[in-house]
Structure formats: C-alpha cells, structure tokens
Amino acid sequence: MHGLDFPAGYPTVLADGDLDGDSVLDSTDEVHAALATGSAVDVGVVKQFECPAIPLPRR
C-alpha cells in the first residue's frame, strides 16, 4: 500500500482529481489524475501484507 501526501491540501487534490464530482478520490483514474498534476504525491510503500487467500510465490 502506498501513502499519499497532499502538499497544497485536500481541496486542491479534489479540484485536480475528483473526476466525478463526489468529493472523494474513489477510483484509480482519480488518483492517477491527482498524481499527474502533482497535487497528490506518492510517498512510497507504507504497508505490506500477504493475502492468505492468494499467497505470494515462495522464493
């Protein structure tokens, strides 16, 4: 899971990325739109987990 930072604030992120006008970033397209404008910044991996139903291949 990646964390996001909003340097100019969440209202700016919504102005740039909320493509359907529902006041939340709730799709991959909306997150990508906010990242593309720079109003959202990917701060990297903040959490990793392995789904017990879909285990990762053993190395």
Contacts in CASP RR format, 6 or more apart in sequence:
PFRMAT RR
TARGET T0000
AUTHOR 0000-0000-0000
METHOD contacts of the structure
MODEL  1
MHGLDFPAGYPTVLADGDLDGDSVLDSTDEVHAALATGSAVDVGVVKQFE
CPAIPLPRR
1 45 0 8 1.000
1 46 0 8 1.000
1 47 0 8 1.000
1 48 0 8 1.000
1 49 0 8 1.000
2 42 0 8 1.000
2 43 0 8 1.000
2 44 0 8 1.000
2 45 0 8 1.000
2 46 0 8 1.000
3 42 0 8 1.000
3 43 0 8 1.000
3 44 0 8 1.000
3 45 0 8 1.000
3 46 0 8 1.000
4 31 0 8 1.000
4 34 0 8 1.000
4 40 0 8 1.000
4 41 0 8 1.000
4 42 0 8 1.000
4 43 0 8 1.000
5 40 0 8 1.000
5 41 0 8 1.000
5 43 0 8 1.000
6 12 0 8 1.000
6 13 0 8 1.000
6 39 0 8 1.000
6 40 0 8 1.000
6 41 0 8 1.000
7 38 0 8 1.000
7 39 0 8 1.000
7 41 0 8 1.000
8 39 0 8 1.000
9 39 0 8 1.000
12 39 0 8 1.000
13 25 0 8 1.000
13 34 0 8 1.000
13 39 0 8 1.000
13 40 0 8 1.000
14 21 0 8 1.000
14 23 0 8 1.000
14 24 0 8 1.000
14 25 0 8 1.000
15 39 0 8 1.000
16 33 0 8 1.000
16 34 0 8 1.000
16 37 0 8 1.000
16 38 0 8 1.000
16 39 0 8 1.000
16 40 0 8 1.000
17 25 0 8 1.000
17 30 0 8 1.000
17 31 0 8 1.000
17 33 0 8 1.000
17 34 0 8 1.000
17 37 0 8 1.000
17 39 0 8 1.000
17 40 0 8 1.000
18 24 0 8 1.000
18 25 0 8 1.000
18 30 0 8 1.000
19 27 0 8 1.000
19 29 0 8 1.000
19 30 0 8 1.000
19 33 0 8 1.000
20 26 0 8 1.000
20 27 0 8 1.000
20 30 0 8 1.000
25 31 0 8 1.000
25 34 0 8 1.000
25 40 0 8 1.000
31 40 0 8 1.000
34 40 0 8 1.000
35 41 0 8 1.000
35 42 0 8 1.000
50 56 0 8 1.000
END
